[in-house]
């Protein structure tokens, strides 16, 4: 009953979350890549509705106020994560030393 309540009442509120009914199959959350490749399967049978909602939100799915509510632009592809940007190796400076690398958290231009 917990999973059924999540399916019927909560799934319509989540952006990019779909229900596929497979007769006789145990309920599970199947996470797919942007290319629809299977990443992970999470069994839901033993979880409460609240636990499933918490899990889905922790995974980054955007929950709308109503099923027809607009999704902010920054969440259009949620829960997809941005791919890390690979920077080309830095060339040595005129004195032959490689410039220092900056941490992700460091903002030298601020």
Buried (B, 14 or more C-beta within 10 A) or exposed (E): EBBEEBBEEBBEBBBBBEEEEEEEEEBEBEEEEEEEEEEEEBEBEEBBBEEBBEBBEEBEBBBBEEEEEEBEEEBEBBBEEEEEEEEEEEEEEEEEEEEEEEEEEEEEEE
